[in-house]
Amino acid sequence: MKAAIFTIDTGMYRAKEESAAAAALRRVLEQVGFEVRAAGVLPQERELVSSVLTRLADTGAVGLVLTTGAVGCERDDCAAGALEDVAERLIPGIPEALRAYNLRYSKKAMLESMAAGIRGKTMMLNLPESAKTAREDLEYILPEVVQVVESISL
């Protein structure tokens, strides 16, 4: 199974910084047999993020795209909107489950605007920017993510 991981953060993009969350997500995916084919940092520009998601899905380059960051309530937080723009089918239960899971730690979790969906044979999912939270969230839903990726690749 092939995956891509992108951090959506304009400040990191400008500073050419690496993302601790993306590194944590890569480790989790590789432990269960995913090959991470693409990774990077994107600025918080909805059209650009939508374009990257579309290209990865439409070329069949990967079966899973994870984004981290840009899931809050700030004006330029665009991860969920970009995913919703390009998904052919949304999977609302995944972000709902993650918000409920994260509420155990902080009421601020109710402010997260994550999304999950499918385009073609690619599953796409937004996760928080915190390395710890992103890793824990992915570990929590990993069996379901693998099930979706395997079922849509048939």
Buried (B, 14 or more C-beta within 10 A) or exposed (E): BBBBBBBBBBEBBEEEEEBBBBBBBBEBBEEEEBEBEBBEBBBBBBEBBBBBBBEBBEEEBBBBBBBBBBBBEEEEBBBBBBBBBBBEEBBEEBBEBBBEBBEEEEEEBEEBBBBBBBBBBBBBBBBBBBBEBBBBBBBBBBEBBBEBBEEBBE
